[in-house]
């Protein structure tokens, strides 16, 4: 299944700003009924057979963020403007996403990047740009799409 990231709207049936009830229903629709994971938590996250976790974050009864984890196979692809954000090396993803919007290194974490105009962020546990065998640092591990203000903190 292809998951097209369409910030700031959402991904697939999950739409930023939808009610918690609608988000729960949309999340359930992404579950593969032939291979339900024991790790699934209704209203929080589902795991697809190819490995990725799809997680929703709700606040005040509204969907404010969607996070997808890296699949372990190419059965599921997570795409932004045709860029497979988990199949390409992290630096290549940054370069290609940078063709569409500004993207910058997270100020507190050199392994993570944020496209602030889209509220799209990419995370990996550490930077290992020269180590293709070290998948955890060479590729992104998760991508998060959020509503405006998600990263704002109280003054």
NORGICOR-V410677 format. One record per residue. N is the residue number from 1. RES is the residue in one letter. D_FIRST is the distance of its C-alpha to the first C-alpha in Angstrom with 2 decimals. Layout:
# NORGICOR-V410677
{{N;RES;D_FIRST} {N;RES;D_FIRST}}
This chain:
# NORGICOR-V410677
{{1;X;0.00} {2;X;3.81} {3;X;6.51} {4;X;9.66} {5;X;12.79} {6;X;15.53} {7;X;18.61} {8;X;20.73} {9;X;18.87} {10;X;15.82} {11;X;12.04} {12;X;10.14} {13;X;12.68} {14;X;14.51} {15;X;17.50} {16;X;20.24} {17;X;23.45} {18;X;22.24} {19;X;24.28} {20;X;23.57} {21;X;23.40} {22;X;20.82} {23;X;18.76} {24;X;19.07} {25;X;17.93} {26;X;14.85} {27;X;14.06} {28;X;14.73} {29;X;12.26} {30;X;9.39} {31;X;11.14} {32;X;10.34} {33;X;13.78} {34;X;14.23} {35;X;14.27} {36;X;15.61} {37;X;16.88} {38;X;20.56} {39;X;19.93} {40;X;18.13} {41;X;20.49} {42;X;20.15} {43;X;20.71} {44;X;20.02} {45;X;16.84} {46;X;14.28} {47;X;13.07} {48;X;9.85} {49;X;10.87} {50;X;9.79} {51;X;12.21} {52;X;11.31} {53;X;13.35} {54;X;12.67} {55;X;16.22} {56;X;18.17} {57;X;21.78} {58;X;24.09} {59;X;27.70} {60;X;30.25} {61;X;27.89} {62;X;25.48} {63;X;22.06} {64;X;23.07} {65;X;20.35} {66;X;16.72} {67;X;16.03} {68;X;13.04} {69;X;13.95} {70;X;13.24} {71;X;10.96} {72;X;13.28} {73;X;11.22} {74;X;8.98} {75;X;6.37} {76;X;4.65} {77;X;6.43} {78;X;8.66} {79;X;10.66} {80;X;14.10} {81;X;15.84} {82;X;13.93} {83;X;14.82} {84;X;12.40} {85;X;14.28} {86;X;13.84} {87;X;14.23} {88;X;17.47} {89;X;20.72} {90;X;21.42} {91;X;24.36} {92;X;22.44} {93;X;19.88} {94;X;23.01} {95;X;24.63} {96;X;21.83} {97;X;21.18} {98;X;24.99} {99;X;25.01} {100;X;23.60} {101;X;25.30} {102;X;27.63} {103;X;26.29} {104;X;28.69} {105;X;29.21} {106;X;29.49} {107;X;33.28} {108;X;33.33} {109;X;30.66} {110;X;30.52} {111;X;27.19} {112;X;25.43} {113;X;25.00} {114;X;24.92} {115;X;24.36} {116;X;26.92} {117;X;26.77} {118;X;23.09} {119;X;23.33} {120;X;20.53} {121;X;21.33} {122;X;20.23} {123;X;21.66} {124;X;22.56} {125;X;25.37} {126;X;27.70} {127;X;28.06} {128;X;28.26} {129;X;27.74} {130;X;29.73} {131;X;28.27} {132;X;25.09} {133;X;25.69} {134;X;25.66} {135;X;21.94} {136;X;22.61} {137;X;24.60} {138;X;23.41} {139;X;19.79} {140;X;18.84} {141;X;17.97} {142;X;16.82} {143;X;16.50} {144;X;18.07} {145;X;18.26} {146;X;21.43} {147;X;23.99} {148;X;27.19} {149;X;29.69} {150;X;27.33} {151;X;29.05} {152;X;32.48} {153;X;34.91} {154;X;38.15} {155;X;41.16}}
